[in-house]
Amino acid sequence: MGHRVLIPVKQLSAVKTRLSEHLTPEQRSTLVLDMLHRVIDALHASEVLECISVVSADPEVLERARRWGAHGLVEEQPGHNQALTAAAHHAIHHGATTLLTLSADLPLLKGQDVRAMIDLSASHQVVLAPSRDGTGTNAFLARPPLVVPYVFGVNSLQHYVAQARALKLDHTFYRQLGTELDIDTIEDLQLFRRYDQCATLVNR
């Protein structure tokens, strides 16, 4: 199968600083771990993955990831893109043919989102899931891994598209709430809580 996933997670002491006016450091850490748990559960539910790896320099993040059935991978390089590149080489060494790199703060992600992106990779070498504002990249699938280098950062979506076009690679977009809603601001958090509450009521 060869489908693998990387989930990068910062040190818990440095997460979600844009929420610092609304949440304590402990609350922000708890929020990030809860979202990571939800993401890992969704990845397991997809039933199409060979390995789920969480990439972090934080021992607590790695311990929780292992507890939730993922592989904890210690960051080998400083810097977001550099750490992911090292982790991708590790995945390739272990047989990855398709690599999905996914944000940890997608609490509405579903297994069907993951399956849909994997299905798209059968006919596209690059699959991109944009953020709600259309500038960021919340999920990046490459077949084979590193066919496009990591360029996460400001306006990453446009950079990924430019790279794919320059390399003449087939690319497409996946747009669903589960991949679009990442949690960076208090407005994002309030929106997530409304959706989550509605889902709870529907499933009662």
N, C-alpha and C positions, 0 to 999 in steps of 0.2 A: 504493500500500500504506500508507504513512504510519506504519509501526510503527518507533519509535525507542527507544533505551535510554540512560539516564544512569547512570554508576557514579561515585559520589563517593569520593575517596581523600584521606586526610589527608596532611600533610607527613610524610615518612618518619621524621623525627626525633621525631615524636610518636605513632607507631603502637603499638598493642598494649601499652600500659603495664602492663596487668594481668599480662602475661607477663614483666615485667622481672626477677622473682626467678629465672626459669628460663632466659631467653634474653638474650644480649647485644643491644645496639642494632643491630648489624650483622645478627644472626640474625633479629631481628624485622623488619627491613627486607626481608631476603631472603624471609622467610615471606610477607609482604604482597605482594611482587611476584610470587612464585610463585602465590599464590592469585588475584591479578588476572589473570595469564596464563591460568590454568585457566578463570576466568569468561569471559574474552574468547573463548577457544576454544569454550566451550559455546555462547555467543551466536552465533558464526559457524556452528556446527554446526546450529543451529536452522533456518537458511535462511529465516527469515521477517522479517528485520529490514532496514530501509532504511539505518540508521546506528547505530553504537555510539560513544558519547562518554564519555570519562573526564574527570571534572571534578576538578581539583586545582590547588593553588598550588605543587606541587613539580615543578620542571623535569625531574627524573629520571623521575618517574611518567609525566609527559606524553610524554617521549621514548620510554619503553618501550611505552606504549600505542600510539603511532604505529607503532612497530616491529612490534607484534603485530596491526596492521590495524584499530585503532580510531582515532577522532578525539580528539585531545588538546584539551580546552577549559579555558582558564585561568579560575580562579575570579574572578568579577567583584565579588562581595560577600563581606564577612566573615560568618562564621556559617553553620552547616551548611544550615539551611532557606533562608536568604536566598540562598546560593550556588546551591542547587538551583533556586530560583524563577527566578533570572536565567538559568540554563542552560536551563530549561524554555521560557522566552520565546524564547531562541535557537532551540530545536528547533521551536517553533510557527512562527516566522518562516521556517524552512526546510521547512515542510510537514508536521510531525508531526500526526497525527490520534489516535494512541494512543501513550502514553509510559509506558515501564516504567522505574522507578527501582530499582536493584538494589545490594545490598551487595557490596563487593569481596571479602569474606572468606567465600565460599561454595564451597569447593574441590571439593565433590561435585556441583555443579550440572551438569546435562546439557542437551543441546539439546532433549530431549523435554519437560523442565520448562518451558522458554521457550515452546515451541510450545503446550503445554497452557494456559499463562496467556494467551497471545494468543487462543487459541480461546475461552477463557472470556470474554474481553472483547467478543466478538461479542454476547453476551446480558447482560453486566453492565458497568456504567460504571466500577466500581471492583473490582479484584481484589487481595486482600491475602494475602501469604505470611507467616505468623507465624514467629517464632523458636521454638526448642524449648520455652522456658518459657512461651510463650503471651502474653507482654507486649510484646515487640518486634516490629518489622516488617522483615523481610529483603528483601521485594520489594513494591512498590506500583505497580500499573498503573492509569492513569487514562485514560478516554476520554470527552471530549477531555482533553488535558493541562490540569492545574490546575483541573479541575472540582471537585476537593477540594484545598485548600492543603496544603503540606508541614507536617507536625507531628511530624517525627522527634524522638525524645527518650525520656524515661522514660514507660513505658506508652503508647507510640505507637500500638499496635494498637487499644487502647480508644478513643483519641482519633480515629483514622481512622474507626472504626465509628460513633462518635457524630456525626462530621461528615457521613458518608454518610447516616445516618438523618435528621439535621436537614435535609439538602438533598433528602430523598426520592429518593435514588439507589439503583439496583439494585447490590448489592455481594455478593461471595462470597469464599470462602477457598480457597487452594491449599496443600495440606499434603503435602509429600514430603520425604524425607531431603535431597535436593539443595538445597532452599530453607530447610530448618529448621536445618541444622548450620552455624552461623557460629562462627568461632574467636575466642573472647575469653579463655578460661581454659586452664590446663594440662590440665584434664580434657577440654575440647573438642578440644584438639590431640591428645591420646592417643586419643580416640575416632576422630577423622579418620584417624590413622595406622593404626588397626586396620582400618577400612573400606577404606582405600587399599591396604593390604597384601593384604587378601582379594581385592579386585578385580584386583590384579596377578597373584595366583596363579590366579584363574579364567581370566584372559585369556592365560595362557601356552600 
